[in-house]
Amino acid sequence: MSHDAYQSYQTVNLHAQTAQASPLQLVLVLMDGLLDELARARAHIEARRFELKAASLEKCVAIINGLSSALDLEAGGEVVANLARLYDYCAERLYRAGVELDIAPVDEVRTLLTQIRGGWQGVLARGA
């Protein structure tokens, strides 16, 4: 499958996933995209593809910022405030990864976000 065909498939698949999605399902779609992009960023760092690394990490931080900006800090209480701080921490670690060309912070962020995604998945499973 060519790269263009794959990109087209991904775009159509994303539109299909988001067309009827609840806000919680949208968070999960964003988390999945973020985890995929983290894997690409890691590969770019390892291969020393500097421009692609920078673009990939920028995309990751943009998704994290989008997730963070969607939080309702007033209504969410301490849990949401902690999640906002964790998102900020993740963005900072990705910045470090880019500057230091180090995959360890990317791996750390991936682990943290995988756990957060699991929490969101649990909320969805409970029907919230």
N, C-alpha and C positions, 0 to 999 in steps of 0.2 A: 504494500500500500504506500503510495507516495505521501510525502509530508503534507502537501496541500489537501489531499483527500482525507488524511487523518485529521487535520485541522478543521475541515468542514464537518466531519463526523463529530468531533468534540463540540463544536459550536451548536450543532443541531441537538446533540445529547444534552447540553447544558440548558438550552431553551426548553426542551421537553421536561427536564427536571424542575425548572423554576416556574413554569407556566401556572401550575396549580399548587405550588408549595406553600405551606404555612411558614410563618416567620422562623419557627424552630427548624423546619426542614431546610430553609434557606441558610441558616447558620451551619448546618451539617454539610451542605453543598460547598459553602465557603471554606469550611475546615478541610474537606476533602481536597479542594483545589489548593489550599495552602500546604497541606502535607505533600501533595504531588510536587508543588513548586519547590519546597524545601529539599526534596530528593534531587531535583534538577540543580539547585544551587550548590548542593554538596558535590555533585559530579563536576560542576564547572570549577569549583575550588580545587578539587583533586587534579583536574586536567589543566589547571592554570589558564583557563579561558576567561580572562579578566573582564572583558566587556560583557560577556554572557553572564558571568557571576554577578556583576553589578546590576544588570537588568533583572536577573532572577531574584536577588535579595531585595531590590527595590519593590518588586511585585509582592514579595512576601510581606514586607513591612506595610505596604498599602492595604493588603487584606487584613492584617492584624489591626491597623488603624481603623479600618471599616468596621471590624467586629467590635472594637473598643468604643467607637463613636455610637454604636447602636445600643449600648448598655444604658439602662435607666438608673442612674446613680441615686436619684432621689427615692425611687420606689424600691430599689433592690436591696438596700441595706448593706450590711457588712460583707455578705457573700459577693455581691456585685462590685463593691469597692475593691475587694481582694482580687477579683478577676481582672478588673481594670489595671491594677498594679502588676499583675502577672503578664498581661498583654504588653504593658510598657517595658517590663523586664525582658520579655522575648524580643521585642523590637531592638532594645539596646544590645542584646547578645548577638543578634544578626548583624548589627552595625560593626561590632567587634570582629565577628567572623570575616566580614568583608575587608576590614582594615588589616587584620593580622593574617589573612588567608589561611584560616584555621577551621577545620571541619568540626572540632569538638563543640563549639557553641551551637552550630547547626544541629548536631545530634542531640544536644541538651534541649533545644527548643522543640525539636521533633518529638522527643519523649514527653515533654510537658504538654504540648498541644494534642498529642495522642490521648493522654489522660483526660484533658479537658473535653475532647471530642467524645470520649467514652461517657463522660458525665452528661453531656447534651443528649447522647443516644439513649441513656437511661431515662432522662426526663421525657423524651419522645415515647419511649416504650411504656411509660406509666400513663401516657395519654394526656399529658399536660399541654 
